[in-house]
Amino acid sequence: MIKLDLKIKKSIYEQIVDGFKEEIVSGRLAPGDQLPSVRDLSARLTVNPNTIQKAFKALESQGYIYPVSGRGNFVSESISQASDKQKDEIYAKIAAAVDELRYLGVGMEEIAGRIASITGAKERRGGDDQSK
């Protein structure tokens, strides 16, 4: 399940969103699976329920989950594979970040090495390689 790191700059809400995205895209949460209730997740993570609700609204607006009135939130059927548009948007962000690093004088070898270390660390934590 989702783990929060209070030492990083990323907000708790963003960490929750990213955690659920990873669970969904990796297949650990399958289409149709029910997410924990706001109250339950709030208690488990010791986070304000409004923060959980904000994260669920973000996941819903991005198409990862859908609500069922009176029953809770469920993983969307169509999100198990990211759309080409979403992938293109993310690649554009990566390109912009690489450009910014280049403007700061960082060489491509260093950038590639840093990306390799980031993805290597993620794989050691149990993340899936989505490039296959």
Backbone as ProteinMPNN parsed JSONL, in Angstrom:
{"seq_chain_A": "MIKLDLKIKKSIYEQIVDGFKEEIVSGRLAPGDQLPSVRDLSARLTVNPNTIQKAFKALESQGYIYPVSGRGNFVSESISQASDKQKDEIYAKIAAAVDELRYLGVGMEEIAGRIASITGAKERRGGDDQSK", "coords_chain_A": {"N_chain_A": [[0.85, -1.196, 0.0], [0.289, 2.367, 0.06], [2.989, 4.456, 0.965], [4.02, 7.144, 2.923], [6.328, 9.834, 2.81], [7.538, 12.061, 4.882], [9.729, 13.642, 4.765], [10.375, 14.553, 2.268], [9.93, 17.068, -0.324], [7.602, 16.899, -1.768], [4.089, 17.21, -1.639], [1.773, 15.725, 0.728], [-0.69, 15.01, -0.339], [-0.005, 14.806, -3.072], [1.779, 12.674, -2.932], [0.044, 10.635, -2.198], [-1.63, 10.527, -4.455], [0.302, 9.83, -6.424], [1.115, 7.378, -5.349], [-1.205, 5.769, -5.569], [-1.49, 5.845, -8.356], [0.79, 4.429, -9.127], [0.202, 1.924, -7.987], [-2.027, 1.227, -9.53], [-1.165, 1.345, -12.256], [0.864, -0.541, -12.184], [-0.561, -2.82, -11.828], [-1.139, -3.893, -9.381], [-3.408, -2.932, -8.232], [-6.304, -3.753, -9.682], [-8.443, -3.177, -12.573], [-11.687, -2.25, -11.568], [-11.302, -2.9, -8.924], [-11.946, -1.998, -5.535], [-11.146, 0.998, -3.853], [-9.724, 1.858, -0.643], [-11.885, 3.297, 1.863], [-12.339, 6.855, 2.366], [-12.282, 7.523, 5.068], [-11.12, 5.198, 6.25], [-8.588, 5.082, 4.948], [-7.579, 7.528, 5.73], [-7.297, 7.136, 8.479], [-5.447, 5.009, 8.48], [-3.178, 6.163, 7.26], [-2.788, 8.285, 8.867], [-3.694, 10.89, 8.153], [-5.347, 13.917, 7.292], [-8.793, 13.634, 6.482], [-9.726, 15.324, 4.437], [-7.493, 15.681, 2.843], [-7.167, 13.147, 1.738], [-9.555, 12.983, 0.313], [-9.136, 15.055, -1.539], [-7.006, 13.948, -2.991], [-8.304, 11.697, -4.08], [-10.179, 13.018, -5.71], [-8.468, 14.185, -7.577], [-7.367, 11.868, -8.756], [-9.693, 10.868, -9.876], [-10.333, 12.912, -11.721], [-8.251, 12.584, -13.459], [-8.844, 10.201, -14.561], [-8.195, 7.755, -13.414], [-9.669, 6.574, -11.384], [-13.115, 5.948, -10.457], [-16.104, 7.183, -8.955], [-18.701, 5.524, -7.09], [-21.8, 6.187, -6.099], [-22.507, 6.007, -2.706], [-21.109, 3.656, -2.434], [-18.329, 3.877, -2.812], [-14.984, 4.363, -4.147], [-13.585, 3.219, -7.216], [-11.226, 1.399, -9.268], [-10.628, 2.489, -12.532], [-11.623, 0.972, -15.615], [-10.344, 1.515, -18.05], [-7.843, 2.623, -17.583], [-5.632, 1.058, -17.13], [-3.653, 0.877, -19.027], [-1.656, 3.505, -19.963], [-2.714, 6.312, -21.838], [-1.779, 7.326, -25.179], [-1.66, 10.075, -25.397], [-1.267, 10.908, -22.732], [1.247, 9.764, -22.287], [2.764, 11.195, -24.19], [2.58, 13.773, -23.088], [4.016, 13.445, -20.724], [6.542, 12.717, -21.713], [7.153, 15.144, -22.935], [7.464, 16.764, -20.69], [9.707, 15.563, -19.594], [11.572, 16.091, -21.604], [11.653, 18.893, -21.439], [12.725, 19.171, -18.873], [15.236, 17.981, -19.227], [16.311, 19.765, -21.092], [16.446, 22.063, -19.462], [18.307, 21.219, -17.539], [20.507, 20.948, -19.221], [20.909, 23.642, -19.934], [21.847, 24.503, -17.525], [24.336, 23.51, -17.57], [24.759, 20.805, -17.237], [25.957, 17.708, -18.288], [25.039, 15.307, -20.869], [25.781, 12.673, -20.272], [25.845, 12.677, -17.476], [23.18, 13.264, -16.933], [21.908, 11.024, -18.068], [23.05, 9.04, -16.467], [22.026, 9.742, -13.972], [19.292, 9.347, -14.412], [19.333, 6.598, -14.87], [20.149, 5.724, -12.34], [17.988, 6.53, -10.804], [15.845, 5.038, -11.918], [16.86, 2.509, -11.455], [16.89, 2.414, -8.667], [14.165, 2.517, -8.197], [13.33, 0.098, -9.325], [14.593, -1.656, -7.57], [13.058, -1.189, -5.33], [10.795, -2.482, -6.01], [9.214, -1.57, -8.067], [7.594, -1.682, -11.249], [8.961, -2.122, -14.532], [7.894, -0.129, -16.902], [8.536, 0.231, -19.545], [8.626, -1.926, -21.173]], "CA_chain_A": [[0.0, 0.0, 0.0], [0.971, 3.649, -0.068], [3.838, 4.893, 2.06], [4.28, 8.572, 2.866], [7.643, 10.269, 3.271], [7.366, 13.444, 5.323], [11.002, 14.346, 4.625], [10.549, 15.083, 0.92], [9.189, 18.3, -0.583], [6.314, 16.605, -2.399], [3.0, 17.263, -0.659], [1.166, 14.452, 1.106], [-1.725, 14.728, -1.33], [0.662, 14.345, -4.3], [2.321, 11.346, -2.661], [-1.082, 9.696, -2.235], [-1.997, 10.395, -5.874], [1.348, 9.052, -7.092], [1.083, 6.014, -4.832], [-2.301, 5.035, -6.203], [-1.173, 5.679, -9.779], [1.75, 3.326, -9.236], [-0.525, 0.687, -7.692], [-2.935, 0.935, -10.645], [-0.415, 1.077, -13.488], [1.638, -1.775, -12.001], [-1.466, -3.954, -11.798], [-1.436, -4.329, -8.011], [-4.844, -2.625, -8.146], [-6.848, -4.108, -10.998], [-9.695, -2.502, -12.916], [-12.838, -2.704, -10.804], [-10.984, -3.019, -7.498], [-12.404, -0.894, -4.709], [-10.147, 1.654, -3.03], [-10.163, 2.018, 0.746], [-12.711, 4.486, 2.08], [-11.613, 8.042, 2.808], [-12.111, 7.41, 6.524], [-10.171, 4.122, 6.538], [-7.262, 5.477, 4.484], [-7.18, 8.633, 6.587], [-6.849, 6.555, 9.744], [-4.245, 4.204, 8.231], [-2.042, 7.019, 6.935], [-2.842, 9.402, 9.812], [-3.787, 12.079, 7.311], [-6.664, 14.544, 7.315], [-9.68, 13.091, 5.448], [-9.816, 16.25, 3.305], [-6.337, 15.411, 1.987], [-7.495, 11.921, 1.007], [-10.617, 13.334, -0.634], [-8.496, 15.838, -2.601], [-6.252, 13.005, -3.817], [-9.276, 10.911, -4.844], [-10.742, 13.893, -6.755], [-7.434, 14.298, -8.609], [-7.325, 10.591, -9.468], [-10.917, 10.792, -10.676], [-10.24, 13.837, -12.857], [-7.25, 12.041, -14.384], [-9.383, 8.983, -15.143], [-7.688, 6.543, -12.79], [-10.713, 5.969, -10.56], [-14.457, 6.512, -10.607], [-16.892, 6.979, -7.743], [-20.037, 4.942, -7.149], [-22.509, 6.802, -4.98], [-22.857, 5.119, -1.601], [-20.268, 2.442, -2.389], [-16.904, 4.204, -2.739], [-14.221, 4.622, -5.368], [-13.12, 2.002, -7.882], [-10.236, 1.577, -10.326], [-11.227, 2.543, -13.862], [-11.307, -0.126, -16.539], [-9.544, 1.928, -19.204], [-6.601, 3.3, -17.24], [-4.522, 0.142, -16.893], [-2.616, 1.28, -19.974], [-1.681, 4.955, -20.149], [-3.027, 6.715, -23.211], [-0.666, 7.924, -25.912], [-1.63, 11.505, -25.067], [-0.624, 11.032, -21.421], [2.665, 9.467, -22.464], [3.37, 12.329, -24.892], [2.694, 14.882, -22.138], [5.102, 13.139, -19.789], [7.794, 12.839, -22.466], [7.41, 16.574, -23.125], [7.989, 17.254, -19.416], [11.073, 15.053, -19.468], [12.392, 16.853, -22.552], [11.837, 20.234, -20.884], [13.636, 19.051, -17.732], [16.576, 17.729, -19.775], [16.762, 21.049, -21.646], [16.798, 22.945, -18.352], [19.568, 20.73, -16.992], [21.562, 21.293, -20.203], [21.15, 25.079, -19.771], [22.617, 24.654, -16.287], [25.67, 22.976, -17.806], [24.854, 19.387, -16.921], [26.183, 16.923, -19.492], [24.093, 14.224, -21.135], [26.189, 11.465, -19.558], [25.411, 12.813, -16.089], [21.718, 13.159, -16.933], [21.567, 9.618, -18.312], [23.448, 8.288, -15.273], [21.069, 10.037, -12.898], [18.04, 8.651, -14.746], [19.569, 5.174, -14.641], [20.165, 5.449, -10.893], [16.61, 6.693, -10.317], [15.045, 3.885, -12.322], [17.414, 1.347, -10.772], [16.399, 2.443, -7.286], [12.739, 2.204, -8.24], [13.217, -1.339, -9.568], [14.992, -2.347, -6.341], [11.944, -1.06, -4.388], [9.703, -3.329, -6.444], [8.432, -0.953, -9.134], [7.644, -2.381, -12.526], [9.512, -1.416, -15.671], [6.777, 0.067, -17.821], [9.005, 0.465, -20.907], [8.612, -3.197, -21.909]], "C_chain_A": [[0.885, 1.245, 0.0], [1.776, 3.961, 1.189], [4.129, 6.375, 1.858], [5.666, 8.861, 3.426], [7.539, 11.751, 3.607], [8.633, 14.274, 5.164], [11.202, 14.949, 3.227], [9.644, 16.291, 0.717], [7.812, 18.062, -1.191], [5.221, 16.564, -1.343], [2.423, 15.871, -0.406], [0.123, 14.052, 0.072], [-1.111, 14.191, -2.623], [1.25, 12.951, -4.112], [1.22, 10.288, -2.708], [-1.511, 9.454, -3.676], [-0.978, 9.52, -6.586], [1.356, 7.601, -6.633], [-0.017, 5.19, -5.46], [-2.058, 4.843, -7.695], [-0.229, 4.497, -9.98], [1.07, 1.985, -8.99], [-1.392, 0.261, -8.878], [-2.156, 0.541, -11.889], [0.375, -0.221, -13.381], [0.754, -3.02, -11.996], [-1.762, -4.478, -10.405], [-2.877, -3.977, -7.632], [-5.4, -2.826, -9.545], [-8.107, -3.296, -11.29], [-10.87, -3.12, -12.157], [-12.575, -2.875, -9.323], [-11.472, -1.78, -6.75], [-11.246, -0.334, -3.896], [-10.646, 1.713, -1.589], [-11.023, 3.276, 0.871], [-11.829, 5.645, 2.537], [-11.303, 7.923, 4.293], [-11.057, 6.363, 6.879], [-8.749, 4.534, 6.154], [-6.713, 6.62, 5.334], [-6.631, 8.111, 7.916], [-5.542, 5.781, 9.562], [-3.003, 5.065, 8.021], [-1.871, 8.175, 7.922], [-2.765, 10.745, 9.089], [-5.207, 12.613, 7.41], [-7.54, 13.959, 6.202], [-9.827, 14.005, 4.229], [-8.661, 16.05, 2.321], [-6.592, 14.168, 1.138], [-8.534, 12.227, -0.064], [-10.053, 14.126, -1.815], [-7.72, 14.922, -3.552], [-7.2, 12.165, -4.672], [-9.897, 11.735, -5.968], [-9.743, 14.042, -7.9], [-7.345, 13.015, -9.429], [-8.548, 10.415, -10.359], [-10.819, 11.69, -11.902], [-9.23, 13.364, -13.898], [-7.688, 10.712, -14.994], [-8.906, 7.688, -14.524], [-8.745, 5.815, -11.973], [-12.062, 6.587, -10.903], [-15.243, 6.227, -9.325], [-18.215, 6.286, -8.051], [-20.749, 5.443, -5.896], [-22.914, 5.76, -3.937], [-21.991, 3.887, -1.476], [-18.782, 2.74, -2.296], [-16.296, 4.465, -4.093], [-13.615, 3.324, -5.891], [-12.12, 2.347, -8.977], [-10.937, 1.512, -11.681], [-10.765, 1.383, -14.728], [-10.261, 0.287, -17.575], [-8.172, 2.47, -18.846], [-5.42, 2.359, -17.065], [-3.368, 0.379, -17.863], [-2.742, 2.775, -20.209], [-1.944, 5.279, -21.619], [-1.792, 7.333, -23.865], [-0.539, 9.408, -25.585], [-0.932, 11.727, -23.73], [0.879, 10.785, -21.527], [3.374, 10.633, -23.147], [3.561, 13.523, -23.963], [3.855, 14.662, -21.174], [6.454, 13.234, -20.492], [8.15, 14.301, -22.708], [7.976, 17.189, -21.845], [9.438, 16.803, -19.223], [12.009, 15.844, -20.376], [12.675, 18.258, -22.016], [12.814, 20.197, -19.705], [15.069, 18.815, -18.211], [17.139, 19.025, -20.362], [17.218, 21.989, -20.537], [18.119, 22.521, -17.708], [20.735, 21.076, -17.92], [21.92, 22.773, -20.113], [21.99, 25.359, -18.53], [24.015, 24.048, -16.396], [25.848, 21.515, -17.468], [24.974, 18.604, -18.231], [25.192, 15.779, -19.63], [24.475, 12.935, -20.415], [25.725, 11.508, -18.104], [23.897, 12.672, -15.981], [21.299, 11.704, -17.102], [21.915, 8.763, -17.095], [22.475, 8.501, -14.128], [19.747, 9.327, -13.159], [18.192, 7.158, -14.493], [19.565, 4.855, -13.149], [18.766, 5.584, -10.301], [15.783, 5.465, -10.673], [15.551, 2.609, -11.679], [16.936, 1.265, -9.339], [14.928, 2.064, -7.239], [12.548, 0.699, -8.449], [13.597, -2.132, -8.322], [13.89, -2.271, -5.286], [10.745, -1.879, -4.834], [8.82, -2.718, -7.504], [8.594, -1.731, -10.423], [8.291, -1.512, -13.575], [8.424, -1.318, -16.725], [7.214, 0.238, -19.272], [8.967, -0.796, -21.75], [7.44, -3.231, -22.866]], "O_chain_A": [[2.111, 1.142, -0.056], [1.317, 3.76, 2.313], [4.447, 6.807, 0.75], [6.117, 8.226, 4.379], [7.46, 12.593, 2.712], [8.615, 15.482, 5.402], [12.102, 15.766, 3.03], [8.709, 16.513, 1.485], [6.95, 18.938, -1.132], [5.394, 15.962, -0.284], [2.569, 14.963, -1.224], [0.061, 12.895, -0.343], [-1.627, 13.238, -3.208], [1.22, 12.136, -5.034], [1.437, 9.18, -3.197], [-1.73, 8.311, -4.078], [-1.349, 8.571, -7.278], [1.579, 6.695, -7.436], [0.204, 4.042, -5.844], [-2.386, 3.79, -8.242], [-0.419, 3.676, -10.877], [1.332, 1.016, -9.703], [-1.481, -0.926, -9.191], [-2.449, -0.481, -12.509], [0.541, -0.928, -14.375], [1.247, -4.139, -12.14], [-2.551, -5.409, -10.252], [-3.488, -4.652, -6.804], [-5.002, -2.135, -10.484], [-8.757, -2.79, -10.375], [-11.028, -4.34, -12.108], [-13.516, -2.983, -8.537], [-11.419, -0.664, -7.267], [-10.46, -1.085, -3.32], [-11.849, 1.629, -1.341], [-10.897, 4.205, 0.073], [-10.719, 5.442, 3.029], [-10.182, 8.196, 4.721], [-10.193, 6.616, 7.72], [-7.816, 4.358, 6.937], [-5.517, 6.667, 5.622], [-5.613, 8.598, 8.409], [-4.636, 5.884, 10.389], [-1.923, 4.756, 8.524], [-0.92, 8.95, 7.819], [-1.916, 11.592, 9.366], [-6.156, 11.85, 7.589], [-7.065, 13.804, 5.078], [-10.03, 13.523, 3.115], [-8.829, 16.227, 1.115], [-6.266, 14.146, -0.048], [-8.41, 11.785, -1.206], [-10.445, 13.898, -2.959], [-7.771, 15.097, -4.77], [-6.935, 11.943, -5.853], [-10.12, 11.217, -7.062], [-10.133, 14.025, -9.067], [-7.258, 13.066, -10.655], [-8.449, 9.877, -11.462], [-11.181, 11.277, -13.004], [-9.34, 13.701, -15.077], [-6.99, 10.157, -15.843], [-9.187, 6.616, -15.058], [-8.727, 4.588, -11.876], [-12.132, 7.626, -11.56], [-15.076, 5.183, -8.694], [-18.775, 6.445, -9.135], [-20.337, 5.149, -4.774], [-23.574, 4.769, -4.248], [-22.121, 3.141, -0.506], [-18.034, 1.929, -1.751], [-16.997, 4.752, -5.064], [-13.192, 2.457, -5.126], [-12.155, 3.439, -9.543], [-11.729, 0.607, -11.944], [-9.649, 0.883, -14.58], [-9.392, -0.508, -17.932], [-7.39, 2.757, -19.752], [-4.298, 2.827, -16.868], [-2.217, 0.1, -17.528], [-3.801, 3.261, -20.606], [-1.453, 4.596, -22.518], [-0.881, 7.8, -23.183], [0.571, 9.935, -25.507], [-0.101, 12.626, -23.603], [1.68, 11.505, -20.932], [4.466, 11.02, -22.733], [4.581, 14.209, -24.033], [4.589, 15.597, -20.852], [7.408, 13.773, -19.931], [9.327, 14.661, -22.688], [8.866, 18.038, -21.904], [10.281, 17.565, -18.749], [13.107, 16.222, -19.968], [13.795, 18.756, -22.125], [13.641, 21.097, -19.559], [16.01, 19.387, -17.661], [18.309, 19.347, -20.153], [18.258, 22.637, -20.658], [18.95, 23.365, -17.373], [21.815, 21.451, -17.461], [23.094, 23.133, -20.204], [22.748, 26.328, -18.487], [24.784, 24.068, -15.435], [26.977, 21.027, -17.417], [24.196, 18.81, -19.162], [24.585, 15.338, -18.654], [23.598, 12.182, -19.991], [25.267, 10.501, -17.563], [23.389, 12.039, -15.055], [20.442, 11.208, -16.37], [21.158, 7.862, -16.733], [22.137, 7.566, -13.403], [19.147, 8.769, -12.24], [17.283, 6.522, -13.96], [19.033, 3.824, -12.739], [18.4, 4.833, -9.397], [15.094, 4.912, -9.815], [14.761, 1.713, -11.385], [16.614, 0.184, -8.845], [14.498, 1.358, -6.326], [11.687, 0.094, -7.81], [12.995, -3.169, -8.043], [13.778, -3.16, -4.442], [9.762, -1.965, -4.099], [7.773, -3.28, -7.825], [9.624, -2.365, -10.651], [8.184, -0.287, -13.517], [8.076, -2.311, -17.365], [6.365, 0.377, -20.152], [9.255, -0.736, -22.946], [7.253, -4.218, -23.578]]}, "name": "protein", "num_of_chains": 1, "seq": "MIKLDLKIKKSIYEQIVDGFKEEIVSGRLAPGDQLPSVRDLSARLTVNPNTIQKAFKALESQGYIYPVSGRGNFVSESISQASDKQKDEIYAKIAAAVDELRYLGVGMEEIAGRIASITGAKERRGGDDQSK"}
